[in-house]
Amino acid sequence: MTSSALTPAAAAGVTTRGRGWRRYPARTFYTFVSPWILGFLLLTLVPIGFALVVSFTNYDGASSFWRFVGFRNYVELFTSSPSAWQSLLRTLAYTIIVVPLSVAGGLFLAVLVNRRLRARGVVRAIFFIPSVIPIVATAIMWRLIFNRDAGLLNGVLSVFGVRETIWLADPYAFYALIVVTLWGLGGGMVISLAALQDVPTELEEAARLDGASTWQVMRAVVIPMISPVLYFQMITGIIASLQVVVQPLLLAQTRTVASSQEVPTSSTLYMVEVYNEFFFESRFGFGSAMLWVFFIAILAITLILQWLSRRFVFYQVDSDQK
Amino acid sequence: MTQLAERSSSRHPDAAIPLRSKRRNVRPRSDRTAAWVYISIIVSIAIFGVPFLYVLLVALSTPAQLSDGAFALFNLSNLQWSNFYLAFTRIDFIGFARTTLLLSLIFSVLTTASSSLAGFAFARLRAPGQRLLFNIVVATMMIPAIAMLIPTYVIFARLGLVGTYWPWVLWGLAGTPYLIFLFRQFFSTIPLELEEAAIIDGAGWFRIYLQIFLPLARPALLTSFLLSFTWTWGDYLAPALLLNADNTTLSVATAAGYLNPQGTGIVELQAAGAVMFLLPVVVLFLFTQKYFIGSAVGSGVKG
């Protein structure tokens, strides 16, 4: 932000004045960030590299009799692993449904809450709280709603003569998962709300004086103005939904992470499949290969979105923003 | 919220007042929209609030009511407050709560310290390679954390760290990219005169950070602490993988603890346990809302 032009001057002030190690602001900088650098090397780069090495082996997590198998895991993943590909397609479908709905829903709620309302803070809190509470609590609450005998959903539907449905089994588990995810869209609402409040009011008013309707103002003025924020939500939303694993596990009420094979097929997303390979099948090599394909896919998607954003996202030139 | 309103109006000081009065003149047309807004809000409140009410209802009902279906629960004549006591004693709730609290404190204190130190350095100090390092911070915010957890777990298991709190200590010391980013943004806004005076007085950078910047950064520190605390409090995967079943967090214990001998869940106890587990988070949130919201705002606008 603004400091970049100013701080070197301050740093220079020290180089001439300080004694001992203070004479070297570079050294000070590296001392201050060293915990993070060490953490990045040991807790991010090492695990990623480790996974890469393991992906070329037939390691099972326990025995010491493992060897390098070349690209065999990758070949298997790409040629003879239908369940992995199905889970990938399912994950893509989930992402394509959930991300736009979350962003749009969050924006919708933000527009509602952005008005002058009585008890606006309370309303905003009700929308926001689902996104901050523990995921286990969320899962338990929704398992109650979807419960076969005592569930609210079956109870309400029975009034209309719909027969009891087991929502958390195939084929409905996928849709139940989507509903549970969308319940947490309040996080996006807060971000959009902040962006809405930064839209200059004179632009909206000018459009209104020209006779634009609420919807036209929204589409032609507000949404373009806040598009960087919507884009940010899309990127983080895509990365988050591609790696969803806990919700399917908990909605299926698996007792440990290793019982991931109990998750209904329709909600077995890619990362559930990965957990299954690691902790149920003990195929660490194959699982690592799945992880690396996933890392590369995430990287590719981020780069594609970055490229697309240059065409569709409007970045405001502002004095206090880069 | 008021903070935000001030910010946007201060940016356009001359425009704010006359426009607001103009808006008042457009009332008739917006009456119909207002009705729609209220209907939408009420419907949305119902959708977002129903799971909370229902979990309370289930937590207070008898097994007989539960087997009679959803509508039997609305008979409030026989509220089972004892379910909360049962949920409390059926598992070692206090013990798991202590572990959860301890882990959350360890991680949030360490990561706030480490992230603020790094954020300060990125905002206020200069060194070759700094730009590259900051790009790495931003890039690591995009690294899928859940995918990273598996190889990390395998390594920690080999090092014998499973069943200990060391993973949280190490993760805490390493700082959190998102929080480093948050602190950097915050420290960048502090005027230069302050540290200039301190430099002239001969204070070292660490003292400047500790005695001048940290006291000013109370809102950022609180935000960072609250966010990392609630992350750890609610985290499921890391404790599920890295801790043993008898010394784990409430997340894992409530998810798997309330089972009858046949291995199926005792619904009303799960509900009561979930209520007790999420209540601290909700209360904390209600008292500190603006810090949660402030962080979301910072992440979105500058992202």
HADDOCK unambig.tbl for C-alpha pairs under 7 A between the chains (distance, minus, plus):
assign (segid A and resid 1 and name CA) (segid B and resid 188 and name CA) 6.46 0.50 0.50
assign (segid A and resid 2 and name CA) (segid B and resid 188 and name CA) 6.88 0.50 0.50
assign (segid A and resid 3 and name CA) (segid B and resid 188 and name CA) 5.51 0.50 0.50
assign (segid A and resid 7 and name CA) (segid B and resid 124 and name CA) 5.89 0.50 0.50
assign (segid A and resid 7 and name CA) (segid B and resid 125 and name CA) 6.94 0.50 0.50
assign (segid A and resid 8 and name CA) (segid B and resid 126 and name CA) 6.36 0.50 0.50
assign (segid A and resid 10 and name CA) (segid B and resid 196 and name CA) 6.62 0.50 0.50
assign (segid A and resid 11 and name CA) (segid B and resid 125 and name CA) 6.45 0.50 0.50
assign (segid A and resid 11 and name CA) (segid B and resid 126 and name CA) 6.87 0.50 0.50
assign (segid A and resid 14 and name CA) (segid B and resid 199 and name CA) 6.92 0.50 0.50
assign (segid A and resid 22 and name CA) (segid B and resid 204 and name CA) 6.72 0.50 0.50
assign (segid A and resid 25 and name CA) (segid B and resid 125 and name CA) 6.57 0.50 0.50
assign (segid A and resid 25 and name CA) (segid B and resid 126 and name CA) 6.59 0.50 0.50
assign (segid A and resid 25 and name CA) (segid B and resid 127 and name CA) 6.80 0.50 0.50
assign (segid A and resid 26 and name CA) (segid B and resid 126 and name CA) 6.18 0.50 0.50
assign (segid A and resid 26 and name CA) (segid B and resid 127 and name CA) 4.29 0.50 0.50
assign (segid A and resid 29 and name CA) (segid B and resid 121 and name CA) 5.44 0.50 0.50
assign (segid A and resid 29 and name CA) (segid B and resid 125 and name CA) 5.83 0.50 0.50
assign (segid A and resid 29 and name CA) (segid B and resid 126 and name CA) 6.70 0.50 0.50
assign (segid A and resid 29 and name CA) (segid B and resid 127 and name CA) 6.42 0.50 0.50
assign (segid A and resid 32 and name CA) (segid B and resid 117 and name CA) 5.74 0.50 0.50
assign (segid A and resid 32 and name CA) (segid B and resid 118 and name CA) 5.60 0.50 0.50
assign (segid A and resid 32 and name CA) (segid B and resid 121 and name CA) 6.06 0.50 0.50
assign (segid A and resid 33 and name CA) (segid B and resid 117 and name CA) 6.87 0.50 0.50
assign (segid A and resid 33 and name CA) (segid B and resid 118 and name CA) 4.57 0.50 0.50
assign (segid A and resid 33 and name CA) (segid B and resid 121 and name CA) 6.71 0.50 0.50
assign (segid A and resid 35 and name CA) (segid B and resid 114 and name CA) 6.73 0.50 0.50
assign (segid A and resid 35 and name CA) (segid B and resid 173 and name CA) 6.19 0.50 0.50
assign (segid A and resid 35 and name CA) (segid B and resid 174 and name CA) 5.26 0.50 0.50
assign (segid A and resid 36 and name CA) (segid B and resid 174 and name CA) 4.51 0.50 0.50
assign (segid A and resid 36 and name CA) (segid B and resid 175 and name CA) 5.63 0.50 0.50
assign (segid A and resid 38 and name CA) (segid B and resid 174 and name CA) 6.87 0.50 0.50
assign (segid A and resid 39 and name CA) (segid B and resid 174 and name CA) 4.23 0.50 0.50
assign (segid A and resid 40 and name CA) (segid B and resid 174 and name CA) 6.97 0.50 0.50
assign (segid A and resid 43 and name CA) (segid B and resid 152 and name CA) 6.96 0.50 0.50
assign (segid A and resid 47 and name CA) (segid B and resid 151 and name CA) 5.18 0.50 0.50
assign (segid A and resid 47 and name CA) (segid B and resid 152 and name CA) 5.32 0.50 0.50
assign (segid A and resid 50 and name CA) (segid B and resid 151 and name CA) 6.89 0.50 0.50
assign (segid A and resid 51 and name CA) (segid B and resid 151 and name CA) 5.81 0.50 0.50
assign (segid A and resid 112 and name CA) (segid B and resid 37 and name CA) 6.17 0.50 0.50
assign (segid A and resid 112 and name CA) (segid B and resid 41 and name CA) 6.89 0.50 0.50
assign (segid A and resid 126 and name CA) (segid B and resid 45 and name CA) 6.82 0.50 0.50
assign (segid A and resid 126 and name CA) (segid B and resid 48 and name CA) 6.80 0.50 0.50
assign (segid A and resid 126 and name CA) (segid B and resid 49 and name CA) 6.73 0.50 0.50
assign (segid A and resid 127 and name CA) (segid B and resid 48 and name CA) 6.22 0.50 0.50
assign (segid A and resid 133 and name CA) (segid B and resid 234 and name CA) 6.96 0.50 0.50
assign (segid A and resid 133 and name CA) (segid B and resid 278 and name CA) 6.15 0.50 0.50
assign (segid A and resid 133 and name CA) (segid B and resid 281 and name CA) 6.26 0.50 0.50
assign (segid A and resid 133 and name CA) (segid B and resid 282 and name CA) 6.93 0.50 0.50
assign (segid A and resid 134 and name CA) (segid B and resid 234 and name CA) 3.97 0.50 0.50
assign (segid A and resid 134 and name CA) (segid B and resid 235 and name CA) 6.89 0.50 0.50
assign (segid A and resid 134 and name CA) (segid B and resid 278 and name CA) 6.46 0.50 0.50
assign (segid A and resid 135 and name CA) (segid B and resid 234 and name CA) 6.24 0.50 0.50
assign (segid A and resid 136 and name CA) (segid B and resid 251 and name CA) 5.87 0.50 0.50
assign (segid A and resid 136 and name CA) (segid B and resid 255 and name CA) 6.19 0.50 0.50
assign (segid A and resid 137 and name CA) (segid B and resid 274 and name CA) 5.05 0.50 0.50
assign (segid A and resid 137 and name CA) (segid B and resid 278 and name CA) 6.37 0.50 0.50
assign (segid A and resid 140 and name CA) (segid B and resid 271 and name CA) 6.78 0.50 0.50
assign (segid A and resid 140 and name CA) (segid B and resid 274 and name CA) 6.83 0.50 0.50
assign (segid A and resid 141 and name CA) (segid B and resid 51 and name CA) 5.81 0.50 0.50
assign (segid A and resid 141 and name CA) (segid B and resid 55 and name CA) 5.67 0.50 0.50
assign (segid A and resid 142 and name CA) (segid B and resid 51 and name CA) 6.73 0.50 0.50
assign (segid A and resid 149 and name CA) (segid B and resid 67 and name CA) 6.06 0.50 0.50
assign (segid A and resid 149 and name CA) (segid B and resid 69 and name CA) 5.33 0.50 0.50
assign (segid A and resid 150 and name CA) (segid B and resid 66 and name CA) 5.09 0.50 0.50
assign (segid A and resid 150 and name CA) (segid B and resid 67 and name CA) 6.16 0.50 0.50
assign (segid A and resid 150 and name CA) (segid B and resid 69 and name CA) 4.27 0.50 0.50
assign (segid A and resid 150 and name CA) (segid B and resid 70 and name CA) 4.72 0.50 0.50
assign (segid A and resid 151 and name CA) (segid B and resid 69 and name CA) 6.92 0.50 0.50
assign (segid A and resid 151 and name CA) (segid B and resid 70 and name CA) 5.65 0.50 0.50
assign (segid A and resid 152 and name CA) (segid B and resid 70 and name CA) 5.33 0.50 0.50
assign (segid A and resid 155 and name CA) (segid B and resid 69 and name CA) 6.50 0.50 0.50
assign (segid A and resid 155 and name CA) (segid B and resid 70 and name CA) 5.08 0.50 0.50
assign (segid A and resid 155 and name CA) (segid B and resid 71 and name CA) 6.64 0.50 0.50
assign (segid A and resid 183 and name CA) (segid B and resid 48 and name CA) 6.64 0.50 0.50
assign (segid A and resid 190 and name CA) (segid B and resid 293 and name CA) 6.48 0.50 0.50
assign (segid A and resid 190 and name CA) (segid B and resid 296 and name CA) 6.61 0.50 0.50
assign (segid A and resid 190 and name CA) (segid B and resid 297 and name CA) 6.99 0.50 0.50
assign (segid A and resid 191 and name CA) (segid B and resid 296 and name CA) 5.58 0.50 0.50
assign (segid A and resid 191 and name CA) (segid B and resid 297 and name CA) 5.17 0.50 0.50
assign (segid A and resid 191 and name CA) (segid B and resid 300 and name CA) 5.57 0.50 0.50
assign (segid A and resid 194 and name CA) (segid B and resid 297 and name CA) 5.70 0.50 0.50
assign (segid A and resid 195 and name CA) (segid B and resid 301 and name CA) 6.64 0.50 0.50
assign (segid A and resid 197 and name CA) (segid B and resid 5 and name CA) 6.87 0.50 0.50
assign (segid A and resid 197 and name CA) (segid B and resid 8 and name CA) 6.56 0.50 0.50
assign (segid A and resid 198 and name CA) (segid B and resid 8 and name CA) 5.42 0.50 0.50
assign (segid A and resid 202 and name CA) (segid B and resid 15 and name CA) 6.73 0.50 0.50
assign (segid A and resid 229 and name CA) (segid B and resid 300 and name CA) 5.46 0.50 0.50
assign (segid A and resid 229 and name CA) (segid B and resid 301 and name CA) 5.97 0.50 0.50
assign (segid A and resid 232 and name CA) (segid B and resid 300 and name CA) 6.51 0.50 0.50
assign (segid A and resid 232 and name CA) (segid B and resid 303 and name CA) 6.24 0.50 0.50
assign (segid A and resid 239 and name CA) (segid B and resid 144 and name CA) 6.60 0.50 0.50
assign (segid A and resid 243 and name CA) (segid B and resid 144 and name CA) 6.91 0.50 0.50
assign (segid A and resid 243 and name CA) (segid B and resid 146 and name CA) 6.56 0.50 0.50
assign (segid A and resid 243 and name CA) (segid B and resid 147 and name CA) 6.81 0.50 0.50
assign (segid A and resid 255 and name CA) (segid B and resid 256 and name CA) 5.08 0.50 0.50
assign (segid A and resid 257 and name CA) (segid B and resid 240 and name CA) 6.74 0.50 0.50
assign (segid A and resid 291 and name CA) (segid B and resid 147 and name CA) 6.72 0.50 0.50
